[in-house]
């Protein structure tokens, strides 16, 4: 159909005939799903847009798109939109709670504790961590209310990711780096260490692998910032970074990838709010996901404490001409020595510090304690 686009009337006629749908000028939207499988259709977008009768959406996976574009002219008319998993608000709406997210947003801006709404908001947040925001996983939960069925769906999604990594990198190095993300985060190290997974590689080969992971949009890179100014992109340390999964539900499943199903122990502990501190990296991944979905670039900061130890601020956000240091606590644990020292050293450049934890909102001096479900609003 797209080998000859000289007669657009004929193409539109074939589309209407095949789909038994009448296309109405300036009212109809044509969706090209899995566009990477028909690159001639993508090339034809230039002519469709110039024609002006209809609007178009192309869906594609960046993890495989480059493999399929070498022989076509990329249309300049495309406007790329990055899609994220469903965020916490969208998840609650999917569960049928249409008013809850609006109420919490009002509570956040009113600077008041959530009160009686806090417990249900945290319960839904813990469920969100287990199910995640991938639409297929959410749909499975809504239809079955069974976390084992959800886990099976998530494993299918991860296998698709791994298959695509194999297409881009037949050596399997990108796949191994992806699978090793939970182990690296659980080790509580200050950065992802590729050499621990792959051994020593040349800078060029490693840069290619990291680009594959980043452009797949299955991961989120959080770079160390080397300067405490608001232009953090200018101070991005390309050699020191953490890697999170773009969806925390998939992250939970990947933590137990060697099992047939995700172990019930982590599900039970999350749902009952009895998660041990050594599983706090689940909350780190959740906050990274929520920050990214809210439009934030991800940065963290480390600085010497003594000869053998460092202070570490989990996340740095830029707000106006100030920096907001953020620490994530997996429980009601409220110490924040790294953030305090950061603010003491860089007082003129920082706003109040934020601790994201599992209790209700509190304010002490220049430290704001917020429930984790507010992360997307910070």
N, C-alpha and C positions, 0 to 999 in steps of 0.2 A: 504493500500500500504506500510505503514512503520512499520507494526508489525513484519515483517521478512525482515531484510536487508542483509541476507546472499547472495542474488543474485542481485547485483546492476545492472547487465545488464538487468534483467527483469524489475526493477523499471524504468530505463531510457527508456526502450522500451514502457512502459505504459504511461510515461509522453509525449513522442513524439507522440504516437497514440492519446492521449486525446486532446493535444493542436495543433495537425497537424503541428508540428514544428520539423525540423531536428536539433538535437544537434550535434555540431561540437567540437571535443576535442580541448581545449585551446583557443576556439573562442566563446563559448556559455556561457551565464550567466543565472543561474536559480534563480528566485526571489520567496522567500516564503513570501507571504503577510499575515499579521495578524497571525504571527507564534504562538501567545499564544493560538490559537484555535486548534492547532495540535502539542502538545508537543512531540509526538513520532517522528515527522519530525525533530524537533529541535534536539532531541537526536541523530538522524541519521546523522546529519551534520558531526560528528566525522568521520564516515565511508566514506561519500562523499568526504571530504577534503583529507583523506588519499588516496582515489582512484585517485585523481589528474586530472581527465579529464576536469572538469568544475569549474567555480567559482560560488560563492553563495552570495546572499544578503538576510538577514532576516529582515523583518520589524515587529516591535512590540511596544507595549506601556508599558513603565515602570510602569505606574499607575496600571496595572493589571497583569504584568508578574509574580510576586512573588506568586500569587494565583494559578498559573498553573505549577509550577516547582517542587513541593515537591516529586513527584514520579518518576522523571527522573534524569539521569546523565547530568549535564550541560557540554556541550562540551568546552574543554579548547581552542579549535581552534578559538573561536569567538573573533573578535576584535570589541569592541563597539565604535560606532560613535554617538555623540550627535547631533541631528538635531535641527536647529533653524528655526523660521519663516523666510521668505524672508527678506533680509535686504534692506536698502534704494536703494542701487545700483541695486540690483536684481529687485526691484519693478520698477524702472525707465526703466530698460531694458524690463521688461514685458509690459510696456506702449508703447514700440517701440522706446525709446530714447537710442540707443546703444552707442552714442558718449558722451552724457552728463556726465555720471559718470567718464569716463576717463579724460575728460577736467577738471572736478572739482578736481580730484585727482592730476593732474598736477599743478593746481592753488594752492592747499594746500601745496605741496612740494616746490613750487616756492616762498612761503611766500608773495604772492600778494593778494589783494582783488579780490573777484569773479567778481566784476564789473557788467556788464549787465546780466551775468548768474545768479546773486544772486536771483533776483525776481522770475524767473521760477523755480530755485532750491527750494526756500522756498514754492512756490505754490505746487510743487509736494510733498514736505515733509509734508505739511498740509494734502494733500490728502492721503498720506501714513499713517498718524496718524489715519485717519478715516477708511480707508479700512483695514489696517494692512497687515501683511505678510503671513497669512495663505493661501496656494495655492488655496484652494476652494473659499475663499472670493475674492482673486484677480481675479480668473477666472470668478466669478459672475460679478465683476465690468467691466471686459473687454467685456463681452457678453451683458451687459444690460446698462452700464453707469448710473446705478440707485442705489443711496446709500440706499434706503429703501430695495431693493432686497439684497444688500450686508449685511445690518443689519440682515435680516432674516437668511441668511447663517451663520453669526457669532453666532446668537442665537442658531442655531442648533448645532454648534461646542461646545458652552458652555454647552448645555444640555447633550451632550455626556460626557463632563468632569464631570458634576455633577452626572450622572449615574454611572460612574466609581468610583467616590468618595464614593457613597453609597455602592458599592460592597466591597470596602476596609474598610469602616467605617460605618456600618449600623446605628450607633447612630446619624449620620448627623453632627457631630462636624466638621469634615474636610470640609464638604460642606459649613457650616456656616462661617468658617474662610476664605474660598476662596471668598465667596460672599461679605465679609466685607472688602476686601482689598481697594476698592476705598474710602470707608468711613474713614478708618484709615489714608490713605494718605491725604485726603482732610482736615483732622483735623490738619494738619501741626504739628503733634507730632514727637518727636525724635525717636520713635520706634513703632513697632506693639505691641498692647496690647491684648494678647489672652484672658485675664480675662474679658475684656470689652465685649467680644463676648460670652464666654463660662462660665464665672464665674471661681472660683478657681478650679484648677485641680492639681493632683499630678504631680511631675516632670516626672515620667515615662510615664504617659498617654499623657502629653503634648509633650514629646519628640517623641512619636510614631506618633502623629498627624502632627507634623512639618516634620517628615521624609516622611510621605505620601505626603504632599504638595511639598516638595523639590524634591522627586524622581519622581513625576508625570511629571516634566519638564513643567508644565503649569505656574509655578511661578519662580521668581528670588529672592533669598535672598541676601540682602545687610546688612552685619554685621557691627556693630560698631567696630572700631579698638581701642585698648587700649594703643597702643604704636606707636610712630611716627618713625618707622624704616621700611626699605623696605620689611622685612619679615613679612608682615601683617598677613599671615595665622597663624603665631605663636602668634599673639596678637588679635585673633578673640574673641569677646565677644559673647558667645553663648546665653546669656540672653537678649541681646539688638540687634535688627535687624529690618529692614524694609522689607516688602514683596511687590514686584511688579509683574505684570503679564508679562509673557514671550512675549506677543504680545500686542502692544498698541491699535491696532484695536479692539481686544476683550475687552481691558480695557475700551475703550470708550463705547462700548455696555453694559458692566457690570455696568457702572456708572448709567445707566438708565434701569436696569434690571426689575424694577417694572412697567415699561411702556411697551405697546405693541410694540412700535418701539422707537428707540433712538430719542429723541426730536430734531427737526430741528434746534432749537436755537443754540445748540453746533456745529452742522454741519456748519451753516451759519457763526458763529463767527470764527470758525477755518479757513474756506475757505477764509473769507474776512480779516483775520489777525486782528480780533478785540476781541480776547480772553481775558477775564478779568484776573487780576492777581490771583484771588482766584481759577482759574482753571489751575494754573501753574503746578499742580501735574501731568497733562497730559504730559508735557514736561519732568518732572522728570522720569516718566515711560518710555518715549521714549528713553531718554539718557541711562537709565539702560539697556534697550533692546539692544541698539546699542553697548554699552560697552561690554555686555556679548557676543554678536555675534562676536565681534572682539577678543574674547579670554581673556577678563579681568575678574578676580574675583572682586566682588563688595564689597566695604568698604566705610564707612563714618566716620566722626570724630566729636566729640563734646567736649567742654571744657568750664569751668565756665567763665561767663562774669561778673556776680555779684552774690549776694546771691539768686536771684530768676530767673536769666536768663542764658542761655548758648549761646556760639558761636556754629555754626554748619556748617561744610564743607560738601557739598552734596555728593561728591565722592572723594576718594583718589586713585590715580593710582601709580603704581610702575614702574619707568623707569630707568634702570641701577641701580646706587646706590643712586638715588634721588626719592623723592615723588613729585607728581604733584597734588596739590589741585585744585578741580574743583567745580565751582558753576554754577547752572542752573538758568537762568532768562527767564521768559515766554514772554518777550517783549524786548524793547531796554533799559530797566532799567539797569544801569551800576554800581551801588554801590556794593561793595564786602567787607564789613567790616570784616566778619568772615575769609575770605581768607587772608586779609591783616594782621590780628592779628595772624593767624596761621603761616604765613611766617615770621613775626617779631619774634615769639617765637622759631621757629625751622628753622632759616635761613640756617644753615649749612646742613640741611637734605633735603631741598626742591629745586626744580627747579622753573621756572617761573609759576605763577598761570594761570589758564585758566577759562575764563567766557564764557559759551555757551549761546548764546542769538539769537535774530531773525534778527539782523542787519548784515552788511557786516564786514569783517575782519578788525581789528584795533590792534595796539600795543602801549601800554602806559607803559613805564618803565619795570617792571617785570611782567606785566599782559598782557596776550594775549586774545583778544576778538575774538571769533570765531562763525560763524553761526552754528546753531545746527546740520545741516546736515553733518558737519565735525566730529561729535562725534566719529564715528568709526575709524577715522584716528589719533586721539590724541595720 
